[in-house]
Amino acid sequence: MADDTEKPVRPPHWLDPIIEAYKKDVDLTQLRENLKLTPDQRLAKLEGLLADAEEFRRAMKAAKSNQGARADDAVS
């Protein structure tokens, strides 16, 4: 049985200064829009983001390879 005399871990008015400093950089609009989605929709969105990141990674690798090949051609 819970003891009603237990005190909270920290008072409700307590604010973490580090968290408060980062709050100004959080876009609440995007957070709210994401929370409107179902968990499945959020996962699908995340999977799409990961697929885009992988495609970007491959494109950067190909661009670097092509850049190295062009530099070799210029030297020859």
PQR file of N, CA, C, O and H, with PARSE charges and radii, in Angstrom:
ATOM      1  N   MET A   1       0.840  -1.175   0.000 -0.4000 1.5000
ATOM      2  CA  MET A   1       0.000   0.000   0.000 -0.0000 2.0000
ATOM      3  C   MET A   1       0.889   1.244   0.000  0.5500 1.7000
ATOM      4  O   MET A   1       1.896   1.294   0.707 -0.5500 1.4000
ATOM      5  N   ALA A   2       0.517   2.237  -0.788 -0.4000 1.5000
ATOM      6  CA  ALA A   2       1.318   3.458  -0.904 -0.0000 2.0000
ATOM      7  C   ALA A   2       1.143   4.320   0.331  0.5500 1.7000
ATOM      8  O   ALA A   2       0.043   4.451   0.867 -0.5500 1.4000
ATOM      9  H   ALA A   2      -0.300   2.197  -1.363  0.4000 1.0000
ATOM     10  N   ASP A   3       2.223   4.893   0.765 -0.4000 1.5000
ATOM     11  CA  ASP A   3       2.206   5.798   1.913 -0.0000 2.0000
ATOM     12  C   ASP A   3       1.939   7.209   1.405  0.5500 1.7000
ATOM     13  O   ASP A   3       2.737   7.744   0.635 -0.5500 1.4000
ATOM     14  H   ASP A   3       3.117   4.786   0.329  0.4000 1.0000
ATOM     15  N   ASP A   4       0.831   7.823   1.821 -0.4000 1.5000
ATOM     16  CA  ASP A   4       0.463   9.160   1.356 -0.0000 2.0000
ATOM     17  C   ASP A   4       1.398  10.242   1.868  0.5500 1.7000
ATOM     18  O   ASP A   4       1.364  11.369   1.374 -0.5500 1.4000
ATOM     19  H   ASP A   4       0.183   7.388   2.447  0.4000 1.0000
ATOM     20  N   THR A   5       2.231   9.922   2.848 -0.4000 1.5000
ATOM     21  CA  THR A   5       3.134  10.920   3.404 -0.0000 2.0000
ATOM     22  C   THR A   5       4.450  10.998   2.649  0.5500 1.7000
ATOM     23  O   THR A   5       5.290  11.841   2.962 -0.5500 1.4000
ATOM     24  H   THR A   5       2.258   9.006   3.250  0.4000 1.0000
ATOM     25  N   GLU A   6       4.648  10.116   1.642 -0.4000 1.5000
ATOM     26  CA  GLU A   6       5.886  10.156   0.859 -0.0000 2.0000
ATOM     27  C   GLU A   6       5.975  11.465   0.099  0.5500 1.7000
ATOM     28  O   GLU A   6       4.982  11.953  -0.441 -0.5500 1.4000
ATOM     29  H   GLU A   6       3.965   9.431   1.388  0.4000 1.0000
ATOM     30  N   LYS A   7       7.170  12.028   0.061 -0.4000 1.5000
ATOM     31  CA  LYS A   7       7.387  13.270  -0.670 -0.0000 2.0000
ATOM     32  C   LYS A   7       7.857  12.946  -2.080  0.5500 1.7000
ATOM     33  O   LYS A   7       8.531  11.937  -2.286 -0.5500 1.4000
ATOM     34  H   LYS A   7       7.976  11.632   0.500  0.4000 1.0000
ATOM     35  N   PRO A   8       7.515  13.784  -3.056 -0.5600 1.5000
ATOM     36  CA  PRO A   8       7.996  13.547  -4.427  0.2800 2.0000
ATOM     37  C   PRO A   8       9.525  13.619  -4.468  0.5500 1.7000
ATOM     38  O   PRO A   8      10.162  14.214  -3.599 -0.5500 1.4000
ATOM     39  N   VAL A   9      10.079  13.006  -5.482 -0.4000 1.5000
ATOM     40  CA  VAL A   9      11.527  12.997  -5.643 -0.0000 2.0000
ATOM     41  C   VAL A   9      12.065  14.410  -5.694  0.5500 1.7000
ATOM     42  O   VAL A   9      13.101  14.704  -5.098 -0.5500 1.4000
ATOM     43  H   VAL A   9       9.562  12.522  -6.187  0.4000 1.0000
ATOM     44  N   ARG A  10      11.372  15.285  -6.398 -0.4000 1.5000
ATOM     45  CA  ARG A  10      11.766  16.694  -6.422 -0.0000 2.0000
ATOM     46  C   ARG A  10      10.483  17.526  -6.404  0.5500 1.7000
ATOM     47  O   ARG A  10       9.443  17.076  -6.883 -0.5500 1.4000
ATOM     48  H   ARG A  10      10.530  15.046  -6.882  0.4000 1.0000
ATOM     49  N   PRO A  11      10.556  18.703  -5.869 -0.5600 1.5000
ATOM     50  CA  PRO A  11       9.357  19.541  -5.791  0.2800 2.0000
ATOM     51  C   PRO A  11       8.817  19.858  -7.184  0.5500 1.7000
ATOM     52  O   PRO A  11       9.592  19.958  -8.135 -0.5500 1.4000
ATOM     53  N   PRO A  12       7.502  20.018  -7.319 -0.5600 1.5000
ATOM     54  CA  PRO A  12       6.918  20.284  -8.639  0.2800 2.0000
ATOM     55  C   PRO A  12       7.387  21.599  -9.252  0.5500 1.7000
ATOM     56  O   PRO A  12       7.338  21.745 -10.473 -0.5500 1.4000
ATOM     57  N   HIS A  13       7.831  22.545  -8.461 -0.4000 1.5000
ATOM     58  CA  HIS A  13       8.281  23.825  -8.998 -0.0000 2.0000
ATOM     59  C   HIS A  13       9.749  23.783  -9.444  0.5500 1.7000
ATOM     60  O   HIS A  13      10.250  24.762  -9.996 -0.5500 1.4000
ATOM     61  H   HIS A  13       7.871  22.426  -7.469  0.4000 1.0000
ATOM     62  N   TRP A  14      10.426  22.685  -9.217 -0.4000 1.5000
ATOM     63  CA  TRP A  14      11.841  22.565  -9.561 -0.0000 2.0000
ATOM     64  C   TRP A  14      12.007  22.464 -11.071  0.5500 1.7000
ATOM     65  O   TRP A  14      11.307  21.686 -11.720 -0.5500 1.4000
ATOM     66  H   TRP A  14      10.019  21.889  -8.769  0.4000 1.0000
ATOM     67  N   LEU A  15      12.914  23.232 -11.626 -0.4000 1.5000
ATOM     68  CA  LEU A  15      13.199  23.194 -13.062 -0.0000 2.0000
ATOM     69  C   LEU A  15      14.677  22.917 -13.263  0.5500 1.7000
ATOM     70  O   LEU A  15      15.533  23.516 -12.612 -0.5500 1.4000
ATOM     71  H   LEU A  15      13.482  23.864 -11.098  0.4000 1.0000
ATOM     72  N   ASP A  16      14.958  22.010 -14.166 -0.4000 1.5000
ATOM     73  CA  ASP A  16      16.349  21.697 -14.495 -0.0000 2.0000
ATOM     74  C   ASP A  16      16.862  22.787 -15.432  0.5500 1.7000
ATOM     75  O   ASP A  16      16.325  22.948 -16.528 -0.5500 1.4000
ATOM     76  H   ASP A  16      14.263  21.523 -14.695  0.4000 1.0000
ATOM     77  N   PRO A  17      17.878  23.535 -15.034 -0.5600 1.5000
ATOM     78  CA  PRO A  17      18.360  24.639 -15.874  0.2800 2.0000
ATOM     79  C   PRO A  17      18.877  24.175 -17.235  0.5500 1.7000
ATOM     80  O   PRO A  17      18.763  24.910 -18.216 -0.5500 1.4000
ATOM     81  N   ILE A  18      19.429  22.997 -17.311 -0.4000 1.5000
ATOM     82  CA  ILE A  18      19.930  22.496 -18.600 -0.0000 2.0000
ATOM     83  C   ILE A  18      18.767  22.213 -19.537  0.5500 1.7000
ATOM     84  O   ILE A  18      18.806  22.583 -20.711 -0.5500 1.4000
ATOM     85  H   ILE A  18      19.522  22.400 -16.515  0.4000 1.0000
ATOM     86  N   ILE A  19      17.731  21.558 -19.021 -0.4000 1.5000
ATOM     87  CA  ILE A  19      16.556  21.276 -19.852 -0.0000 2.0000
ATOM     88  C   ILE A  19      15.909  22.588 -20.288  0.5500 1.7000
ATOM     89  O   ILE A  19      15.514  22.731 -21.445 -0.5500 1.4000
ATOM     90  H   ILE A  19      17.700  21.258 -18.068  0.4000 1.0000
ATOM     91  N   GLU A  20      15.802  23.522 -19.389 -0.4000 1.5000
ATOM     92  CA  GLU A  20      15.205  24.818 -19.725 -0.0000 2.0000
ATOM     93  C   GLU A  20      16.010  25.533 -20.809  0.5500 1.7000
ATOM     94  O   GLU A  20      15.426  26.194 -21.668 -0.5500 1.4000
ATOM     95  H   GLU A  20      16.123  23.406 -18.449  0.4000 1.0000
ATOM     96  N   ALA A  21      17.324  25.415 -20.786 -0.4000 1.5000
ATOM     97  CA  ALA A  21      18.167  26.050 -21.803 -0.0000 2.0000
ATOM     98  C   ALA A  21      17.929  25.438 -23.179  0.5500 1.7000
ATOM     99  O   ALA A  21      17.956  26.151 -24.182 -0.5500 1.4000
ATOM    100  H   ALA A  21      17.798  24.878 -20.089  0.4000 1.0000
ATOM    101  N   TYR A  22      17.696  24.130 -23.242 -0.4000 1.5000
ATOM    102  CA  TYR A  22      17.467  23.473 -24.530 -0.0000 2.0000
ATOM    103  C   TYR A  22      16.043  23.677 -25.046  0.5500 1.7000
ATOM    104  O   TYR A  22      15.822  23.593 -26.254 -0.5500 1.4000
ATOM    105  H   TYR A  22      17.674  23.551 -22.428  0.4000 1.0000
ATOM    106  N   LYS A  23      15.091  23.937 -24.186 -0.4000 1.5000
ATOM    107  CA  LYS A  23      13.691  24.073 -24.595 -0.0000 2.0000
ATOM    108  C   LYS A  23      13.499  25.134 -25.671  0.5500 1.7000
ATOM    109  O   LYS A  23      12.637  24.987 -26.537 -0.5500 1.4000
ATOM    110  H   LYS A  23      15.271  24.005 -23.204  0.4000 1.0000
ATOM    111  N   LYS A  24      14.289  26.198 -25.626 -0.4000 1.5000
ATOM    112  CA  LYS A  24      14.108  27.277 -26.598 -0.0000 2.0000
ATOM    113  C   LYS A  24      14.430  26.825 -28.018  0.5500 1.7000
ATOM    114  O   LYS A  24      14.003  27.464 -28.980 -0.5500 1.4000
ATOM    115  H   LYS A  24      14.990  26.318 -24.922  0.4000 1.0000
ATOM    116  N   ASP A  25      15.176  25.733 -28.161 -0.4000 1.5000
ATOM    117  CA  ASP A  25      15.566  25.237 -29.478 -0.0000 2.0000
ATOM    118  C   ASP A  25      14.661  24.122 -29.992  0.5500 1.7000
ATOM    119  O   ASP A  25      14.908  23.578 -31.068 -0.5500 1.4000
ATOM    120  H   ASP A  25      15.523  25.214 -27.380  0.4000 1.0000
ATOM    121  N   VAL A  26      13.622  23.776 -29.245 -0.4000 1.5000
ATOM    122  CA  VAL A  26      12.727  22.686 -29.638 -0.0000 2.0000
ATOM    123  C   VAL A  26      11.546  23.257 -30.411  0.5500 1.7000
ATOM    124  O   VAL A  26      10.868  24.174 -29.946 -0.5500 1.4000
ATOM    125  H   VAL A  26      13.421  24.218 -28.371  0.4000 1.0000
ATOM    126  N   ASP A  27      11.306  22.702 -31.603 -0.4000 1.5000
ATOM    127  CA  ASP A  27      10.173  23.123 -32.423 -0.0000 2.0000
ATOM    128  C   ASP A  27       8.942  22.333 -31.977  0.5500 1.7000
ATOM    129  O   ASP A  27       8.772  21.177 -32.365 -0.5500 1.4000
ATOM    130  H   ASP A  27      11.856  21.957 -31.981  0.4000 1.0000
ATOM    131  N   LEU A  28       8.102  22.941 -31.180 -0.4000 1.5000
ATOM    132  CA  LEU A  28       6.929  22.257 -30.651 -0.0000 2.0000
ATOM    133  C   LEU A  28       5.910  21.936 -31.733  0.5500 1.7000
ATOM    134  O   LEU A  28       5.129  20.997 -31.583 -0.5500 1.4000
ATOM    135  H   LEU A  28       8.240  23.880 -30.865  0.4000 1.0000
ATOM    136  N   THR A  29       5.905  22.698 -32.818 -0.4000 1.5000
ATOM    137  CA  THR A  29       4.988  22.426 -33.921 -0.0000 2.0000
ATOM    138  C   THR A  29       5.249  21.040 -34.494  0.5500 1.7000
ATOM    139  O   THR A  29       4.321  20.253 -34.682 -0.5500 1.4000
ATOM    140  H   THR A  29       6.539  23.461 -32.940  0.4000 1.0000
ATOM    141  N   GLN A  30       6.505  20.749 -34.767 -0.4000 1.5000
ATOM    142  CA  GLN A  30       6.849  19.434 -35.314 -0.0000 2.0000
ATOM    143  C   GLN A  30       6.559  18.327 -34.312  0.5500 1.7000
ATOM    144  O   GLN A  30       6.098  17.250 -34.691 -0.5500 1.4000
ATOM    145  H   GLN A  30       7.259  21.388 -34.614  0.4000 1.0000
ATOM    146  N   LEU A  31       6.822  18.580 -33.055 -0.4000 1.5000
ATOM    147  CA  LEU A  31       6.552  17.592 -32.018 -0.0000 2.0000
ATOM    148  C   LEU A  31       5.066  17.285 -31.933  0.5500 1.7000
ATOM    149  O   LEU A  31       4.668  16.123 -31.857 -0.5500 1.4000
ATOM    150  H   LEU A  31       7.197  19.455 -32.747  0.4000 1.0000
ATOM    151  N   ARG A  32       4.248  18.328 -31.947 -0.4000 1.5000
ATOM    152  CA  ARG A  32       2.796  18.126 -31.889 -0.0000 2.0000
ATOM    153  C   ARG A  32       2.282  17.370 -33.118  0.5500 1.7000
ATOM    154  O   ARG A  32       1.439  16.481 -33.000 -0.5500 1.4000
ATOM    155  H   ARG A  32       4.571  19.272 -32.008  0.4000 1.0000
ATOM    156  N   GLU A  33       2.798  17.734 -34.299 -0.4000 1.5000
ATOM    157  CA  GLU A  33       2.371  17.052 -35.525 -0.0000 2.0000
ATOM    158  C   GLU A  33       2.742  15.570 -35.472  0.5500 1.7000
ATOM    159  O   GLU A  33       1.959  14.716 -35.888 -0.5500 1.4000
ATOM    160  H   GLU A  33       3.483  18.456 -34.395  0.4000 1.0000
ATOM    161  N   ASN A  34       3.921  15.272 -34.968 -0.4000 1.5000
ATOM    162  CA  ASN A  34       4.357  13.885 -34.873 -0.0000 2.0000
ATOM    163  C   ASN A  34       3.493  13.106 -33.881  0.5500 1.7000
ATOM    164  O   ASN A  34       3.200  11.930 -34.100 -0.5500 1.4000
ATOM    165  H   ASN A  34       4.557  15.965 -34.630  0.4000 1.0000
ATOM    166  N   LEU A  35       3.089  13.756 -32.800 -0.4000 1.5000
ATOM    167  CA  LEU A  35       2.268  13.072 -31.795 -0.0000 2.0000
ATOM    168  C   LEU A  35       0.842  12.817 -32.283  0.5500 1.7000
ATOM    169  O   LEU A  35       0.127  12.002 -31.700 -0.5500 1.4000
ATOM    170  H   LEU A  35       3.327  14.711 -32.622  0.4000 1.0000
ATOM    171  N   LYS A  36       0.424  13.505 -33.342 -0.4000 1.5000
ATOM    172  CA  LYS A  36      -0.889  13.236 -33.934 -0.0000 2.0000
ATOM    173  C   LYS A  36      -0.896  11.913 -34.699  0.5500 1.7000
ATOM    174  O   LYS A  36      -1.955  11.334 -34.940 -0.5500 1.4000
ATOM    175  H   LYS A  36       1.004  14.167 -33.816  0.4000 1.0000
ATOM    176  N   LEU A  37       0.292  11.440 -35.078 -0.4000 1.5000
ATOM    177  CA  LEU A  37       0.398  10.205 -35.845 -0.0000 2.0000
ATOM    178  C   LEU A  37       0.256   8.987 -34.931  0.5500 1.7000
ATOM    179  O   LEU A  37       0.546   9.046 -33.736 -0.5500 1.4000
ATOM    180  H   LEU A  37       1.152  11.910 -34.882  0.4000 1.0000
ATOM    181  N   THR A  38      -0.191   7.897 -35.520 -0.4000 1.5000
ATOM    182  CA  THR A  38      -0.239   6.645 -34.770 -0.0000 2.0000
ATOM    183  C   THR A  38       1.183   6.107 -34.641  0.5500 1.7000
ATOM    184  O   THR A  38       2.063   6.524 -35.395 -0.5500 1.4000
ATOM    185  H   THR A  38      -0.426   7.849 -36.491  0.4000 1.0000
ATOM    186  N   PRO A  39       1.428   5.198 -33.708 -0.5600 1.5000
ATOM    187  CA  PRO A  39       2.772   4.608 -33.609  0.2800 2.0000
ATOM    188  C   PRO A  39       3.236   3.983 -34.927  0.5500 1.7000
ATOM    189  O   PRO A  39       4.408   4.101 -35.285 -0.5500 1.4000
ATOM    190  N   ASP A  40       2.332   3.324 -35.648 -0.4000 1.5000
ATOM    191  CA  ASP A  40       2.706   2.734 -36.938 -0.0000 2.0000
ATOM    192  C   ASP A  40       3.102   3.811 -37.950  0.5500 1.7000
ATOM    193  O   ASP A  40       4.052   3.633 -38.713 -0.5500 1.4000
ATOM    194  H   ASP A  40       1.380   3.228 -35.357  0.4000 1.0000
ATOM    195  N   GLN A  41       2.375   4.921 -37.954 -0.4000 1.5000
ATOM    196  CA  GLN A  41       2.711   6.016 -38.864 -0.0000 2.0000
ATOM    197  C   GLN A  41       4.062   6.629 -38.499  0.5500 1.7000
ATOM    198  O   GLN A  41       4.844   6.994 -39.377 -0.5500 1.4000
ATOM    199  H   GLN A  41       1.604   5.066 -37.334  0.4000 1.0000
ATOM    200  N   ARG A  42       4.327   6.737 -37.211 -0.4000 1.5000
ATOM    201  CA  ARG A  42       5.624   7.275 -36.777 -0.0000 2.0000
ATOM    202  C   ARG A  42       6.758   6.356 -37.198  0.5500 1.7000
ATOM    203  O   ARG A  42       7.812   6.821 -37.632 -0.5500 1.4000
ATOM    204  H   ARG A  42       3.692   6.440 -36.497  0.4000 1.0000
ATOM    205  N   LEU A  43       6.544   5.046 -37.071 -0.4000 1.5000
ATOM    206  CA  LEU A  43       7.581   4.099 -37.498 -0.0000 2.0000
ATOM    207  C   LEU A  43       7.807   4.171 -39.002  0.5500 1.7000
ATOM    208  O   LEU A  43       8.946   4.121 -39.466 -0.5500 1.4000
ATOM    209  H   LEU A  43       5.689   4.668 -36.719  0.4000 1.0000
ATOM    210  N   ALA A  44       6.717   4.287 -39.767 -0.4000 1.5000
ATOM    211  CA  ALA A  44       6.846   4.400 -41.218 -0.0000 2.0000
ATOM    212  C   ALA A  44       7.613   5.666 -41.583  0.5500 1.7000
ATOM    213  O   ALA A  44       8.439   5.652 -42.495 -0.5500 1.4000
ATOM    214  H   ALA A  44       5.792   4.327 -39.390  0.4000 1.0000
ATOM    215  N   LYS A  45       7.344   6.752 -40.881 -0.4000 1.5000
ATOM    216  CA  LYS A  45       8.052   8.014 -41.118 -0.0000 2.0000
ATOM    217  C   LYS A  45       9.538   7.850 -40.802  0.5500 1.7000
ATOM    218  O   LYS A  45      10.393   8.332 -41.546 -0.5500 1.4000
ATOM    219  H   LYS A  45       6.672   6.764 -40.140  0.4000 1.0000
ATOM    220  N   LEU A  46       9.841   7.173 -39.702 -0.4000 1.5000
ATOM    221  CA  LEU A  46      11.226   6.928 -39.321 -0.0000 2.0000
ATOM    222  C   LEU A  46      11.926   6.045 -40.348  0.5500 1.7000
ATOM    223  O   LEU A  46      13.072   6.307 -40.714 -0.5500 1.4000
ATOM    224  H   LEU A  46       9.146   6.781 -39.097  0.4000 1.0000
ATOM    225  N   GLU A  47      11.244   5.001 -40.813 -0.4000 1.5000
ATOM    226  CA  GLU A  47      11.842   4.127 -41.827 -0.0000 2.0000
ATOM    227  C   GLU A  47      12.133   4.905 -43.111  0.5500 1.7000
ATOM    228  O   GLU A  47      13.164   4.688 -43.747 -0.5500 1.4000
ATOM    229  H   GLU A  47      10.313   4.789 -40.516  0.4000 1.0000
ATOM    230  N   GLY A  48      11.232   5.807 -43.492 -0.4000 1.5000
ATOM    231  CA  GLY A  48      11.471   6.638 -44.667 -0.0000 2.0000
ATOM    232  C   GLY A  48      12.680   7.541 -44.474  0.5500 1.7000
ATOM    233  O   GLY A  48      13.479   7.726 -45.391 -0.5500 1.4000
ATOM    234  H   GLY A  48      10.394   5.983 -42.975  0.4000 1.0000
ATOM    235  N   LEU A  49      12.808   8.098 -43.287 -0.4000 1.5000
ATOM    236  CA  LEU A  49      13.957   8.945 -42.974 -0.0000 2.0000
ATOM    237  C   LEU A  49      15.256   8.144 -43.040  0.5500 1.7000
ATOM    238  O   LEU A  49      16.257   8.623 -43.572 -0.5500 1.4000
ATOM    239  H   LEU A  49      12.159   7.948 -42.542  0.4000 1.0000
ATOM    240  N   LEU A  50      15.239   6.935 -42.504 -0.4000 1.5000
ATOM    241  CA  LEU A  50      16.434   6.087 -42.535 -0.0000 2.0000
ATOM    242  C   LEU A  50      16.794   5.694 -43.969  0.5500 1.7000
ATOM    243  O   LEU A  50      17.973   5.630 -44.317 -0.5500 1.4000
ATOM    244  H   LEU A  50      14.426   6.545 -42.071  0.4000 1.0000
ATOM    245  N   ALA A  51      15.784   5.431 -44.797 -0.4000 1.5000
ATOM    246  CA  ALA A  51      16.034   5.089 -46.203 -0.0000 2.0000
ATOM    247  C   ALA A  51      16.646   6.292 -46.923  0.5500 1.7000
ATOM    248  O   ALA A  51      17.572   6.139 -47.719 -0.5500 1.4000
ATOM    249  H   ALA A  51      14.827   5.483 -44.514  0.4000 1.0000
ATOM    250  N   ASP A  52      16.126   7.486 -46.641 -0.4000 1.5000
ATOM    251  CA  ASP A  52      16.690   8.704 -47.250 -0.0000 2.0000
ATOM    252  C   ASP A  52      18.132   8.921 -46.810  0.5500 1.7000
ATOM    253  O   ASP A  52      18.982   9.306 -47.613 -0.5500 1.4000
ATOM    254  H   ASP A  52      15.373   7.610 -45.995  0.4000 1.0000
ATOM    255  N   ALA A  53      18.405   8.671 -45.531 -0.4000 1.5000
ATOM    256  CA  ALA A  53      19.772   8.844 -45.021 -0.0000 2.0000
ATOM    257  C   ALA A  53      20.724   7.853 -45.692  0.5500 1.7000
ATOM    258  O   ALA A  53      21.854   8.208 -46.029 -0.5500 1.4000
ATOM    259  H   ALA A  53      17.715   8.357 -44.879  0.4000 1.0000
ATOM    260  N   GLU A  54      20.280   6.631 -45.882 -0.4000 1.5000
ATOM    261  CA  GLU A  54      21.121   5.626 -46.543 -0.0000 2.0000
ATOM    262  C   GLU A  54      21.368   6.010 -48.000  0.5500 1.7000
ATOM    263  O   GLU A  54      22.482   5.857 -48.501 -0.5500 1.4000
ATOM    264  H   GLU A  54      19.362   6.343 -45.607  0.4000 1.0000
ATOM    265  N   GLU A  55      20.344   6.503 -48.677 -0.4000 1.5000
ATOM    266  CA  GLU A  55      20.502   6.945 -50.068 -0.0000 2.0000
ATOM    267  C   GLU A  55      21.494   8.110 -50.148  0.5500 1.7000
ATOM    268  O   GLU A  55      22.331   8.156 -51.049 -0.5500 1.4000
ATOM    269  H   GLU A  55      19.439   6.628 -48.270  0.4000 1.0000
ATOM    270  N   PHE A  56      21.398   9.044 -49.207 -0.4000 1.5000
ATOM    271  CA  PHE A  56      22.325  10.170 -49.164 -0.0000 2.0000
ATOM    272  C   PHE A  56      23.749   9.676 -48.932  0.5500 1.7000
ATOM    273  O   PHE A  56      24.689  10.161 -49.561 -0.5500 1.4000
ATOM    274  H   PHE A  56      20.718   9.007 -48.474  0.4000 1.0000
ATOM    275  N   ARG A  57      23.906   8.715 -48.032 -0.4000 1.5000
ATOM    276  CA  ARG A  57      25.229   8.152 -47.738 -0.0000 2.0000
ATOM    277  C   ARG A  57      25.845   7.508 -48.985  0.5500 1.7000
ATOM    278  O   ARG A  57      27.029   7.686 -49.274 -0.5500 1.4000
ATOM    279  H   ARG A  57      23.142   8.321 -47.520  0.4000 1.0000
ATOM    280  N   ARG A  58      25.013   6.754 -49.717 -0.4000 1.5000
ATOM    281  CA  ARG A  58      25.500   6.118 -50.961 -0.0000 2.0000
ATOM    282  C   ARG A  58      25.878   7.173 -51.992  0.5500 1.7000
ATOM    283  O   ARG A  58      26.898   7.046 -52.670 -0.5500 1.4000
ATOM    284  H   ARG A  58      24.052   6.609 -49.483  0.4000 1.0000
ATOM    285  N   ALA A  59      25.054   8.220 -52.110 -0.4000 1.5000
ATOM    286  CA  ALA A  59      25.338   9.274 -53.089 -0.0000 2.0000
ATOM    287  C   ALA A  59      26.635   9.994 -52.747  0.5500 1.7000
ATOM    288  O   ALA A  59      27.424  10.312 -53.636 -0.5500 1.4000
ATOM    289  H   ALA A  59      24.226   8.323 -51.559  0.4000 1.0000
ATOM    290  N   MET A  60      26.856  10.251 -51.467 -0.4000 1.5000
ATOM    291  CA  MET A  60      28.102  10.907 -51.059 -0.0000 2.0000
ATOM    292  C   MET A  60      29.307  10.022 -51.341  0.5500 1.7000
ATOM    293  O   MET A  60      30.353  10.506 -51.773 -0.5500 1.4000
ATOM    294  H   MET A  60      26.215   9.993 -50.745  0.4000 1.0000
ATOM    295  N   LYS A  61      29.156   8.730 -51.095 -0.4000 1.5000
ATOM    296  CA  LYS A  61      30.263   7.798 -51.363 -0.0000 2.0000
ATOM    297  C   LYS A  61      30.562   7.753 -52.859  0.5500 1.7000
ATOM    298  O   LYS A  61      31.725   7.749 -53.261 -0.5500 1.4000
ATOM    299  H   LYS A  61      28.306   8.337 -50.744  0.4000 1.0000
ATOM    300  N   ALA A  62      29.514   7.718 -53.683 -0.4000 1.5000
ATOM    301  CA  ALA A  62      29.704   7.697 -55.138 -0.0000 2.0000
ATOM    302  C   ALA A  62      30.339   9.000 -55.617  0.5500 1.7000
ATOM    303  O   ALA A  62      31.206   8.989 -56.491 -0.5500 1.4000
ATOM    304  H   ALA A  62      28.569   7.721 -53.357  0.4000 1.0000
ATOM    305  N   ALA A  63      29.905  10.119 -55.042 -0.4000 1.5000
ATOM    306  CA  ALA A  63      30.467  11.415 -55.444 -0.0000 2.0000
ATOM    307  C   ALA A  63      31.947  11.488 -55.089  0.5500 1.7000
ATOM    308  O   ALA A  63      32.751  12.008 -55.864 -0.5500 1.4000
ATOM    309  H   ALA A  63      29.201  10.128 -54.332  0.4000 1.0000
ATOM    310  N   LYS A  64      32.304  10.971 -53.925 -0.4000 1.5000
ATOM    311  CA  LYS A  64      33.714  10.983 -53.523 -0.0000 2.0000
ATOM    312  C   LYS A  64      34.538  10.081 -54.430  0.5500 1.7000
ATOM    313  O   LYS A  64      35.670  10.413 -54.782 -0.5500 1.4000
ATOM    314  H   LYS A  64      31.652  10.550 -53.296  0.4000 1.0000
ATOM    315  N   SER A  65      33.971   8.944 -54.806 -0.4000 1.5000
ATOM    316  CA  SER A  65      34.676   8.038 -55.719 -0.0000 2.0000
ATOM    317  C   SER A  65      34.877   8.693 -57.077  0.5500 1.7000
ATOM    318  O   SER A  65      35.957   8.601 -57.659 -0.5500 1.4000
ATOM    319  H   SER A  65      33.052   8.675 -54.520  0.4000 1.0000
ATOM    320  N   ASN A  66      33.843   9.354 -57.582 -0.4000 1.5000
ATOM    321  CA  ASN A  66      33.940  10.040 -58.869 -0.0000 2.0000
ATOM    322  C   ASN A  66      34.915  11.200 -58.807  0.5500 1.7000
ATOM    323  O   ASN A  66      35.632  11.459 -59.774 -0.5500 1.4000
ATOM    324  H   ASN A  66      32.965   9.429 -57.109  0.4000 1.0000
ATOM    325  N   GLN A  67      34.951  11.894 -57.698 -0.4000 1.5000
ATOM    326  CA  GLN A  67      35.869  13.004 -57.538 -0.0000 2.0000
ATOM    327  C   GLN A  67      37.314  12.507 -57.561  0.5500 1.7000
ATOM    328  O   GLN A  67      38.181  13.139 -58.165 -0.5500 1.4000
ATOM    329  H   GLN A  67      34.369  11.684 -56.912  0.4000 1.0000
ATOM    330  N   GLY A  68      37.569  11.384 -56.908 -0.4000 1.5000
ATOM    331  CA  GLY A  68      38.904  10.800 -56.914 -0.0000 2.0000
ATOM    332  C   GLY A  68      39.299  10.329 -58.300  0.5500 1.7000
ATOM    333  O   GLY A  68      40.455  10.476 -58.696 -0.5500 1.4000
ATOM    334  H   GLY A  68      36.865  10.871 -56.417  0.4000 1.0000
ATOM    335  N   ALA A  69      38.347   9.759 -59.051 -0.4000 1.5000
ATOM    336  CA  ALA A  69      38.618   9.295 -60.404 -0.0000 2.0000
ATOM    337  C   ALA A  69      38.926  10.471 -61.324  0.5500 1.7000
ATOM    338  O   ALA A  69      39.809  10.368 -62.176 -0.5500 1.4000
ATOM    339  H   ALA A  69      37.408   9.639 -58.730  0.4000 1.0000
ATOM    340  N   ARG A  70      38.216  11.587 -61.169 -0.4000 1.5000
ATOM    341  CA  ARG A  70      38.475  12.765 -61.989 -0.0000 2.0000
ATOM    342  C   ARG A  70      39.837  13.368 -61.667  0.5500 1.7000
ATOM    343  O   ARG A  70      40.531  13.867 -62.552 -0.5500 1.4000
ATOM    344  H   ARG A  70      37.499  11.671 -60.477  0.4000 1.0000
ATOM    345  N   ALA A  71      40.206  13.319 -60.408 -0.4000 1.5000
ATOM    346  CA  ALA A  71      41.526  13.850 -60.031 -0.0000 2.0000
ATOM    347  C   ALA A  71      42.633  12.995 -60.643  0.5500 1.7000
ATOM    348  O   ALA A  71      43.668  13.520 -61.054 -0.5500 1.4000
ATOM    349  H   ALA A  71      39.642  12.914 -59.688  0.4000 1.0000
ATOM    350  N   ASP A  72      42.417  11.672 -60.705 -0.4000 1.5000
ATOM    351  CA  ASP A  72      43.400  10.780 -61.331 -0.0000 2.0000
ATOM    352  C   ASP A  72      43.497  11.057 -62.820  0.5500 1.7000
ATOM    353  O   ASP A  72      44.594  11.038 -63.377 -0.5500 1.4000
ATOM    354  H   ASP A  72      41.576  11.246 -60.371  0.4000 1.0000
ATOM    355  N   ASP A  73      42.371  11.316 -63.478 -0.4000 1.5000
ATOM    356  CA  ASP A  73      42.368  11.625 -64.910 -0.0000 2.0000
ATOM    357  C   ASP A  73      43.102  12.916 -65.199  0.5500 1.7000
ATOM    358  O   ASP A  73      43.780  13.023 -66.221 -0.5500 1.4000
ATOM    359  H   ASP A  73      41.479  11.332 -63.025  0.4000 1.0000
ATOM    360  N   ALA A  74      42.982  13.897 -64.324 -0.4000 1.5000
ATOM    361  CA  ALA A  74      43.620  15.198 -64.534 -0.0000 2.0000
ATOM    362  C   ALA A  74      45.129  15.064 -64.428  0.5500 1.7000
ATOM    363  O   ALA A  74      45.860  15.788 -65.105 -0.5500 1.4000
ATOM    364  H   ALA A  74      42.432  13.811 -63.494  0.4000 1.0000
ATOM    365  N   VAL A  75      45.607  14.156 -63.596 -0.4000 1.5000
ATOM    366  CA  VAL A  75      47.054  13.974 -63.410 -0.0000 2.0000
ATOM    367  C   VAL A  75      47.663  13.252 -64.597  0.5500 1.7000
ATOM    368  O   VAL A  75      48.805  13.530 -64.965 -0.5500 1.4000
ATOM    369  H   VAL A  75      45.014  13.568 -63.046  0.4000 1.0000
ATOM    370  N   SER A  76      46.920  12.321 -65.209 -0.4000 1.5000
ATOM    371  CA  SER A  76      47.472  11.514 -66.314 -0.0000 2.0000
ATOM    372  C   SER A  76      47.710  12.298 -67.553  0.5500 1.7000
ATOM    373  O   SER A  76      48.169  11.747 -68.553 -0.5500 1.4000
ATOM    374  H   SER A  76      45.993  12.095 -64.911  0.4000 1.0000
TER
END
